[in-house]
Amino acid sequence: MIPRPVRTSESTIAEADAWADVLVRRRLLHAAVLAPTGQWLVQFQTDEPVRVLPGPADVVELAATIQHRIRSTRPQSR
């Protein structure tokens, strides 16, 4: 397995917001909302509890984890 590259900059709210939007539109998350405190509230399915992510870096990390899981379970087409 190829390790993910290490980030050289901090994740921004705009980056986290863009990833949250993609995850919700692709139905990989049910909801992702930025709270006034800077925390993110995410819910995978409508019947699951809401998770609190401390900041934008956590949303970007969640997106990377979901993307990695999708790619690692996809059948090889090459």
C-alpha positions in Angstrom: 0.0 0.0 0.0 1.3 3.5 -0.9 1.3 5.9 2.1 -0.4 9.2 1.7 2.0 12.2 1.3 2.4 14.5 4.2 0.8 17.9 4.0 3.0 20.9 3.9 0.3 23.5 4.8 -2.6 23.8 7.2 -6.1 23.0 5.9 -8.3 26.0 5.5 -12.0 26.4 6.2 -12.5 26.9 2.5 -10.8 23.6 1.6 -12.7 21.7 4.3 -16.0 23.3 3.1 -15.2 22.2 -0.5 -14.5 18.7 0.6 -17.6 18.6 2.8 -19.7 19.7 -0.1 -18.3 17.0 -2.4 -18.8 14.3 0.2 -22.4 15.3 0.7 -23.2 15.7 -3.0 -21.7 12.2 -3.7 -23.7 10.8 -0.8 -20.7 9.7 1.1 -21.9 11.8 4.0 -25.5 12.6 4.9 -24.5 16.1 6.3 -21.5 18.2 7.1 -22.0 21.6 8.7 -19.5 24.2 10.0 -20.5 25.3 13.5 -19.9 28.8 14.7 -17.2 27.5 17.0 -15.1 26.3 14.0 -16.0 22.7 14.7 -17.6 20.5 12.0 -20.7 18.4 12.6 -20.9 15.4 10.3 -23.3 12.6 10.0 -22.8 9.5 7.8 -26.4 8.3 7.7 -29.7 9.9 8.8 -30.1 7.3 11.6 -26.5 7.6 12.9 -25.4 10.0 15.6 -23.7 13.3 14.7 -19.9 13.3 15.0 -18.0 16.5 16.0 -14.7 17.1 14.2 -12.5 19.8 15.9 -11.4 21.7 12.7 -10.9 21.9 9.0 -7.9 19.5 9.1 -10.1 16.8 10.4 -12.6 17.2 7.6 -9.8 17.0 5.0 -8.5 13.9 6.8 -11.9 12.4 6.8 -12.2 13.0 3.0 -8.8 11.5 2.4 -9.8 8.4 4.5 -13.0 8.0 2.6 -11.2 8.4 -0.8 -8.6 5.9 0.3 -11.2 3.4 1.3 -13.1 3.7 -2.0 -9.9 3.3 -4.0 -8.6 0.4 -2.0 -11.9 -1.6 -2.3 -12.4 -0.9 -6.0 -11.5 -3.8 -8.3 -8.4 -3.4 -10.3 -9.2 -2.5 -13.9 -5.7 -2.5 -15.3 
